[in-house]
Amino acid sequence: MIDEILVERLVGLLWRLRRVGLFERELMVWVNERQSEAFDQPQHLLVLVWHDAVSAKHQAASNLGRALEEFFDKDLALRLSRYQGHLARQIHQVVSDLRRSAMNHK
């Protein structure tokens, strides 16, 4: 019975840990979109800018830079890292509990 509870707990923790990476990717997309809305020129002016030899590659790098700046300025990366560490410690504890439980059943 206790083993089943520990295994269910482990599965839930692993699932949440996997979501951290997915969340981080989606957060970067969202931040990039918000930054683009806030800082990019109106669409009709972008055509003129691109005609002045600013490449689409440069624009993408600029967008990514603004997204990363926002991500780190708001300590979102630190919060995610702490959450990830918290999950990893919980996983370690559950695995230890499972091992201990398995030894007691022998």
C-alpha positions as CSV (number, residue, x, y, z in Angstrom):
1,M,0.0,0.0,0.0
2,I,2.7,2.5,1.0
3,D,4.7,1.5,-2.1
4,E,1.8,2.4,-4.3
5,I,1.5,5.8,-2.7
6,L,5.2,6.5,-3.1
7,V,5.1,5.4,-6.8
8,E,2.1,7.6,-7.5
9,R,3.9,10.5,-5.8
10,L,7.1,9.8,-7.8
11,V,5.1,9.8,-11.1
12,G,3.4,13.1,-10.2
13,L,6.7,14.7,-9.3
14,L,8.4,13.5,-12.5
15,W,5.4,14.8,-14.5
16,R,5.7,18.3,-12.8
17,L,9.5,18.3,-13.4
18,R,8.9,17.6,-17.1
19,R,6.4,20.5,-17.2
20,V,9.0,23.0,-16.0
21,G,10.8,22.7,-19.3
22,L,7.6,23.0,-21.3
23,F,6.5,25.9,-19.2
24,E,9.8,27.7,-19.7
25,R,9.6,27.3,-23.5
26,E,6.1,28.6,-23.5
27,L,7.0,31.5,-21.2
28,M,9.8,32.5,-23.5
29,V,7.4,32.5,-26.5
30,W,4.9,34.6,-24.5
31,V,7.6,37.1,-23.3
32,N,8.9,37.4,-26.8
33,E,5.5,38.2,-28.2
34,R,4.8,40.8,-25.4
35,Q,8.2,42.4,-26.0
36,S,7.6,42.5,-29.8
37,E,4.3,44.2,-29.2
38,A,5.8,46.8,-26.9
39,F,9.0,47.6,-28.8
40,D,8.6,46.8,-32.5
41,Q,7.7,49.4,-35.0
42,P,4.3,49.3,-36.7
43,Q,4.1,46.7,-39.5
44,H,4.2,49.2,-42.3
45,L,7.4,50.7,-41.0
46,L,9.1,47.3,-40.7
47,V,9.1,46.9,-44.5
48,L,11.0,50.2,-44.8
49,V,13.5,49.1,-42.1
50,W,14.1,45.8,-43.8
51,H,14.7,47.6,-47.1
52,D,17.5,49.5,-45.2
53,A,19.4,46.2,-44.9
54,V,18.2,45.0,-41.5
55,S,17.8,41.3,-42.0
56,A,15.0,39.1,-40.7
57,K,17.8,37.1,-38.8
58,H,18.9,40.3,-37.0
59,Q,15.3,41.1,-36.1
60,A,14.8,37.5,-34.7
61,A,18.0,37.9,-32.6
62,S,16.8,41.2,-31.3
63,N,13.4,39.7,-30.3
64,L,15.1,36.9,-28.5
65,G,17.4,39.3,-26.7
66,R,14.5,41.3,-25.4
67,A,12.6,38.2,-24.4
68,L,15.7,36.9,-22.4
69,E,16.1,40.3,-20.8
70,E,12.5,40.3,-19.6
71,F,12.8,36.7,-18.5
72,F,15.8,37.4,-16.3
73,D,14.8,40.9,-15.1
74,K,11.6,39.5,-13.5
75,D,13.5,36.7,-11.7
76,L,11.4,34.2,-13.6
77,A,14.4,32.1,-14.4
78,L,15.4,32.0,-10.7
79,R,11.9,31.0,-9.6
80,L,11.7,28.2,-12.1
81,S,15.2,27.1,-11.1
82,R,14.1,27.0,-7.4
83,Y,11.0,25.1,-8.3
84,Q,13.0,22.6,-10.3
85,G,15.4,22.1,-7.5
86,H,12.5,21.6,-5.0
87,L,11.0,18.9,-7.3
88,A,14.4,17.2,-7.7
89,R,14.9,17.1,-3.9
90,Q,11.4,15.6,-3.5
91,I,12.1,13.0,-6.1
92,H,15.3,12.1,-4.4
93,Q,13.4,11.7,-1.1
94,V,10.7,9.5,-2.6
95,V,13.2,7.3,-4.4
96,S,15.0,6.9,-1.0
97,D,11.7,6.0,0.7
98,L,11.0,3.5,-2.0
99,R,14.4,1.8,-1.6
100,R,14.0,1.7,2.1
101,S,10.5,0.2,1.8
102,A,11.8,-2.4,-0.6
103,M,14.6,-3.3,1.9
104,N,12.0,-3.7,4.6
105,H,10.0,-6.1,2.5
106,K,12.9,-8.5,2.0
